[in-house]
Amino acid sequence: MADPRGPSRAELEARIRTQAAELARLRSAPNRTLVESLLDAAPLPIFLKDAELNYLFCNAAFERLGGLDRDRVHGRHDFELFPRPIAELFRAQDEEVRRRRESVEFRETLALPDGVHSFITVEFPLLDEAGELLGIAGVCTDVTRDVTTAEERERLVEELRAANEKLDVLEGILPICAYCKQIRAEDGTWERVEGYVGKRTRARFSHTYCPTCLETHYPGTDPGAAPD
């Protein structure tokens, strides 16, 4: 019974590896068009380079993502197609795959024609029966949305943490004198409200007069000229 979730990433990579290897071997064979059409239908950007790291093929998804024309891509290397910083990054990745002779996963963030994208790119070598390098193939997964969501989540967490650090809360019952309004501290001493709150929070007081007290104690005084 087929897995309702579809092929796993490992299975998809194995299929693409097989198809890319066939494409590398059968560039001039009659079924070349069939193999290329199969890769072209894949939703993920796929590319194939020869042993000298020149592009042999890129599918439609790769073409759209890079804003490239495949006829211009074929036979060229990265330094002829991309800005130097991007080309240097791609070349370093290719060289690592060539050196290690195994599949390697890379994480990268690139400025492309339609904006900044984050990718997980899996590159793997294509070897002949003698172990000689035929080329390098790669499959790119665009994880921009996942990265953006994670960054947004982290930003919100930081905002909440910062807000929490600024918030000092007095909890419980505070014994306060009904007449002078001093508060009894934990050691039994009595403190003015300003001093008690100021020691336990980051709040600071600025003294003024409410309208009732101003009229009671300083009748006829202009509120803007009330005594400090």
LOBADO-709027 format. One record per residue (C-alpha): residue number from 1; residue in one letter; x negated, y negated, z negated. Coordinates in steps of 0.001 Angstrom, whole numbers, plus 500000, padded with zeros to 6 digits. Example, Ala and Ser with C-alpha at 12.3 -4.5 7.8 and 13.67 -1.06 7.14 Angstrom:
2
   num   residuo     east    north       up
     1         A   487700   504500   492200
     2         S   486330   501060   492860
END
This chain:
228
   num   residuo     east    north       up
     1         M   500000   500000   500000
     2         A   498655   496586   500928
     3         D   497778   494201   498123
     4         P   500580   491557   498119
     5         R   497995   488968   497116
     6         G   496098   489517   500334
     7         P   492387   490306   500726
     8         S   490045   489334   497921
     9         R   487266   486845   498431
    10         A   484726   489661   498578
    11         E   486772   491483   501199
    12         L   487227   488311   503248
    13         E   483504   487590   503084
    14         A   482719   491162   504188
    15         R   485044   490803   507168
    16         I   483562   487483   508178
    17         R   480046   488886   507760
    18         T   480891   491754   510104
    19         Q   482544   489499   512640
    20         A   479716   486978   512547
    21         A   477163   489736   513044
    22         E   479089   490949   516040
    23         L   479165   487446   517442
    24         A   475404   487124   517031
    25         R   474820   490403   518893
    26         L   477443   489931   521578
    27         R   476980   486332   522670
    28         S   477078   487366   526324
    29         A   479372   490379   526061
    30         P   482874   490400   527593
    31         N   484553   490502   524142
    32         R   482723   487369   522952
    33         T   485878   485308   523439
    34         L   487896   487726   521306
    35         V   485423   487542   518409
    36         E   485254   483763   518569
    37         S   489052   483530   518659
    38         L   489255   485679   515559
    39         L   486848   483423   513662
    40         D   488569   480362   515057
    41         A   491844   481409   513467
    42         A   490326   481555   509973
    43         P   491491   478684   507715
    44         L   488064   478279   506106
    45         P   485197   476448   507832
    46         I   482752   479008   509253
    47         F   479435   478536   511014
    48         L   476760   480710   512545
    49         K   473132   479779   513178
    50         D   470349   481635   514928
    51         A   467015   482576   513373
    52         E   465652   479093   514213
    53         L   468625   477537   512361
    54         N   470291   476154   515474
    55         Y   474061   476432   515608
    56         L   475451   479273   517691
    57         F   479056   478781   516685
    58         C   481402   476851   514412
    59         N   485121   477492   514124
    60         A   487945   474971   514434
    61         A   488137   474380   510661
    62         F   484428   473482   510543
    63         E   484826   471292   513591
    64         R   487724   469338   512035
    65         L   486054   468950   508685
    66         G   482793   467600   510064
    67         G   484440   465471   512745
    68         L   482351   467336   515325
    69         D   482857   468663   518816
    70         R   481773   472298   519062
    71         D   480262   471740   522499
    72         R   477990   469152   520888
    73         V   477228   471473   517952
    74         H   476115   474483   519990
    75         G   472328   474774   520259
    76         R   471630   471864   517894
    77         H   470244   471804   514371
    78         D   471516   469897   511354
    79         F   469185   466928   511773
    80         E   470766   466248   515167
    81         L   474300   466343   513803
    82         F   474366   464954   510265
    83         P   472839   462052   508311
    84         R   469385   462941   507043
    85         P   470323   463508   503349
    86         I   473016   466007   504364
    87         A   470770   467661   506946
    88         E   467998   468060   504372
    89         L   470446   469668   501955
    90         F   471683   472131   504592
    91         R   468135   472964   505667
    92         A   467073   473666   502080
    93         Q   470038   476005   501643
    94         D   469258   477839   504875
    95         E   465637   478253   503885
    96         E   466662   479726   500531
    97         V   468894   482281   502246
    98         R   466140   483089   504738
    99         R   463658   483550   501889
   100         R   465908   485607   499622
   101         R   467458   487722   502385
   102         E   470746   487879   500452
   103         S   474061   486083   500023
   104         V   473736   482812   498122
   105         E   476479   480559   496745
   106         F   475969   476797   496848
   107         R   477998   473994   495278
   108         E   477823   470642   497024
   109         T   479549   467269   497267
   110         L   479372   465560   500663
   111         A   480580   462295   502196
   112         L   482377   463321   505387
   113         P   484344   461273   507939
   114         D   487620   461642   505999
   115         G   486129   461051   502556
   116         V   484119   462783   499847
   117         H   484553   466559   499588
   118         S   483308   469165   497132
   119         F   482545   472644   498430
   120         I   481557   476109   497385
   121         T   479629   477461   500351
   122         V   478564   481080   500643
   123         E   475720   481684   503098
   124         F   474358   485092   504037
   125         P   471658   486399   506375
   126         L   472408   488514   509456
   127         L   469727   491185   509768
   128         D   469015   493784   512424
   129         E   468322   497432   511682
   130         A   464648   496629   511096
   131         G   465484   493920   508601
   132         E   464563   491080   510941
   133         L   466605   487913   510661
   134         L   469112   487446   513479
   135         G   470734   484379   512013
   136         I   472553   482841   509073
   137         A   476311   482563   508633
   138         G   478273   480526   506139
   139         V   481811   480158   504832
   140         C   482903   476952   503093
   141         T   485690   476602   500540
   142         D   486919   473065   499914
   143         V   487400   472685   496126
   144         T   487846   468906   496145
   145         R   491315   469084   494606
   146         D   490145   471390   491811
   147         V   487149   469169   491036
   148         T   489311   466038   491077
   149         T   491824   467657   488732
   150         A   489071   468747   486355
   151         E   487512   465277   486371
   152         E   490893   463661   485732
   153         R   491539   466065   482866
   154         E   488141   465280   481358
   155         R   488811   461545   481704
   156         L   492110   461868   479868
   157         V   490465   463897   477107
   158         E   487813   461212   476705
   159         E   490460   458483   476565
   160         L   492373   460381   473901
   161         R   489190   461005   471940
   162         A   488246   457333   472104
   163         A   491742   456287   471046
   164         N   491661   458750   468188
   165         E   488333   457373   466974
   166         K   489850   453897   466840
   167         L   492911   455073   464929
   168         D   492602   455312   461141
   169         V   495744   456397   459363
   170         L   496609   456009   455685
   171         E   498835   458861   454640
   172         G   500678   459804   451479
   173         I   502209   457657   448747
   174         L   500275   454495   447857
   175         P   500861   453214   444295
   176         I   501374   449472   444715
   177         C   502173   446917   442026
   178         A   505695   445593   442456
   179         Y   504609   442123   441353
   180         C   501062   441331   442546
   181         K   501017   443970   445309
   182         Q   497626   445396   444338
   183         I   497082   449071   445148
   184         R   495790   451637   442680
   185         A   492734   453420   444138
   186         E   491783   457043   443614
   187         D   489522   456176   440645
   188         G   492319   454347   438863
   189         T   491159   450821   439604
   190         W   493427   448281   441270
   191         E   492486   446534   444484
   192         R   493999   443849   446629
   193         V   495763   445224   449663
   194         E   493170   443684   451970
   195         G   490268   445332   450170
   196         Y   491936   448722   449867
   197         V   492920   448927   453526
   198         G   489641   447409   454721
   199         K   487556   450098   452970
   200         R   489555   452966   454384
   201         T   490305   451805   457941
   202         R   488810   449534   460565
   203         A   491626   447042   460139
   204         R   490749   443480   459136
   205         F   493080   440810   457804
   206         S   493657   437272   458993
   207         H   495595   435216   456431
   208         T   498502   432982   457300
   209         Y   501946   432138   455888
   210         C   505314   433515   456786
   211         P   508050   430907   457390
   212         T   509764   431652   454038
   213         C   506615   431228   451953
   214         L   505571   428167   453909
   215         E   508904   426486   453163
   216         T   508825   427589   449490
   217         H   505279   426584   448649
   218         Y   504557   423882   451232
   219         P   507932   422320   452078
   220         G   507933   420011   455075
   221         T   504545   421279   456326
   222         D   504094   421661   460073
   223         P   503512   425442   460713
   224         G   500616   424548   463029
   225         A   498919   422633   460235
   226         A   499598   425090   457411
   227         P   496803   425340   454819
   228         D   494460   428376   454962
END
